[in-house]
């Protein structure tokens, strides 16, 4: 592009300096807040005051941060699920449905099994069964992908709607196993008390947050050091090289997708052993599965970064929701605008990580022949 | 071919004056001067990255120079696009052809031409195209679809296209890379016909081969600069290689110095039929320890299938493959490797190496890794290779795609020759120097020669006939999936091999 005497060009970088990996996301956050601020100003709110209150409600007050961590817990899991699959170029976007199935599976275990189990085993069993049902939900797309090359994007997405209606049917459509028999109000049947964690004090944060964080760190280490992690990175980089080295593509595809489904299922199970204690249609409203994909993308599929991004996002949600009940209520849509802007700017910012902006004076060519 | 003199000054058909072109981190052309006479054949010679393709792109209008000027018939032209170049009579034929497979030759030739009538009459166009083709000795049937043509014929279509659009100056990028020797001869006839009609031809090449022989002048580039410009007969290949590389280069034939021993790789009547088409027909050959058997042939005659069959990536539909006497038909790559095979595929980055992974990670690719990957010993190994083979890289953790072709090939060869260990004694190598510089070619050939001397059985499958003739103790020619010619390395009759490659024996 030429403006006046100057030529503005994007020049590819040969290598990106390390600080840019932090500067670009931080910069996109700032720009997102500026864009959000414009919306706030247009709707008659003070941007600074609103942001101050958003930060306090979302992060800095003790109530705010515990609410945020509580919401972040399942979001970390769905974020890990997406990051895990996307790293191998397997685009599992069915975290939402796999999470619902995790909720159903763990609620079943919490109702039917937990009473027969010793106390210490009850919660782990419920969590594992939730993870297993999440994996089960991605089994069909995984087989289709591994054996026939069917697009997992479409199949996993469509199964989300099946899972959604399954939950609705269990609670609103039938008086079956998952429906609370003691009341005519449609709600889930509670799991055994032994199948639940107690929250920290009176907060909304449960010990599952520790599990989620440990899981992220463990995955980070495992994928960096293990043969499995190595093989997935070769496969993701170049399937032909993997074939050349005799790696089993079918096995890798299946195990990556199933594990991703299990992580999403775990998100649902953590919701059951934590705040819900039953099959709760409330989970259908908050879109933690889809948000997990956004979190993973922003974290550039780095497992440790997923934790931080999930907390950032959960805080925006919690803080955004609180703004609705302030004296000058701010619509929840503002929080959504902020989230969208963060994503947009972060993805757009990639261009500045890969390229360098150059402004040059246009030179007149002189001929000397 | 005479120069046209006007008023005592030579009038060049095309010149570059002090052309400088920068890319991020690279000075691709540094104050380059270049002159082309009318009716001249001029070779622009240089290694990969020497800047010759950049210069050609500047000359044809694809790139704009940062500094300096392009002159056409002595007046400066500011070319803004290849189309603009064409309006000035300058056309470039790229190494990778830009043709539509489903269109006929005539349709491809007129494609992109601006002054076509609204209603196309196929017959008229075909006649016009045939006329142009005939005038320059390019036999083509304009009604044939391009998808059915060989590489040589496609190249002819590209040349006819350029001529049809009125090109006076033709820049040919690596024109002989994909051609069989008889096709190269035909190309040269065309070039002669063009120069007789007063047109000029520039060959852009990194190979000291035939193109240099028919050139009136050779301009050599290195590191973005012109290192010399010599008229025909003024310099031999050795001198040109030195100008290209900046040091003395040894490309003389290398033959086995030890007596070949026991047979390590044997193919017995191997065949492959896929989708009802016979890709490999009844091939029998054996490779003994301490020898290189070379397979020559034009690309697409079954080389890839043959290599994949031996490497265990495809199972043959008939016949037997024996490594160290053990049958390895269709047992899979891992087991074939365990049986003693190392394999350097044609596609370095993308099959042999994982491009985004580091040198270290690429060395562990064919190891038995266990649960946790041992990168410590791989790092030690990588650093030893980097030193020993003079691999140019910032460090052992650099992604292989950031290395030059020669250096990534060294990584791959290091893994397949040395890291594979003594138990691996059969080496299958496919087009190991394709696209590499003269200096890198020398290094790769030296490595293959060392592998042979250390008692490995090497099967060299290469589309580069010179390479096969330089290294092989036995030469086999592959044509349409069959071995049609077989001769000992020191008894090779180049003409007979060339004819066999074209299927004319």
Boltz contact constraints between the chains, C-beta under 6 A:
constraints:
  - contact:
      token1: [A, 11]
      token2: [B, 24]
      max_distance: 6.0
  - contact:
      token1: [A, 12]
      token2: [B, 24]
      max_distance: 6.0
  - contact:
      token1: [A, 14]
      token2: [B, 24]
      max_distance: 6.0
  - contact:
      token1: [A, 14]
      token2: [B, 25]
      max_distance: 6.0
  - contact:
      token1: [A, 225]
      token2: [B, 372]
      max_distance: 6.0
  - contact:
      token1: [A, 226]
      token2: [B, 372]
      max_distance: 6.0
  - contact:
      token1: [A, 227]
      token2: [B, 369]
      max_distance: 6.0
  - contact:
      token1: [A, 227]
      token2: [B, 371]
      max_distance: 6.0
  - contact:
      token1: [A, 227]
      token2: [B, 373]
      max_distance: 6.0
  - contact:
      token1: [A, 230]
      token2: [B, 373]
      max_distance: 6.0
  - contact:
      token1: [A, 234]
      token2: [B, 354]
      max_distance: 6.0
  - contact:
      token1: [A, 237]
      token2: [B, 354]
      max_distance: 6.0
  - contact:
      token1: [A, 237]
      token2: [B, 356]
      max_distance: 6.0
  - contact:
      token1: [A, 237]
      token2: [B, 357]
      max_distance: 6.0
  - contact:
      token1: [A, 238]
      token2: [B, 350]
      max_distance: 6.0
  - contact:
      token1: [A, 238]
      token2: [B, 354]
      max_distance: 6.0
  - contact:
      token1: [A, 240]
      token2: [B, 350]
      max_distance: 6.0
  - contact:
      token1: [A, 240]
      token2: [B, 351]
      max_distance: 6.0
  - contact:
      token1: [A, 241]
      token2: [B, 351]
      max_distance: 6.0
  - contact:
      token1: [A, 241]
      token2: [B, 354]
      max_distance: 6.0
  - contact:
      token1: [A, 244]
      token2: [B, 351]
      max_distance: 6.0
  - contact:
      token1: [A, 245]
      token2: [B, 365]
      max_distance: 6.0
  - contact:
      token1: [A, 245]
      token2: [B, 366]
      max_distance: 6.0
  - contact:
      token1: [A, 246]
      token2: [B, 333]
      max_distance: 6.0
  - contact:
      token1: [A, 246]
      token2: [B, 334]
      max_distance: 6.0
  - contact:
      token1: [A, 365]
      token2: [B, 69]
      max_distance: 6.0
  - contact:
      token1: [A, 367]
      token2: [B, 69]
      max_distance: 6.0
  - contact:
      token1: [A, 367]
      token2: [B, 76]
      max_distance: 6.0
  - contact:
      token1: [A, 369]
      token2: [B, 17]
      max_distance: 6.0
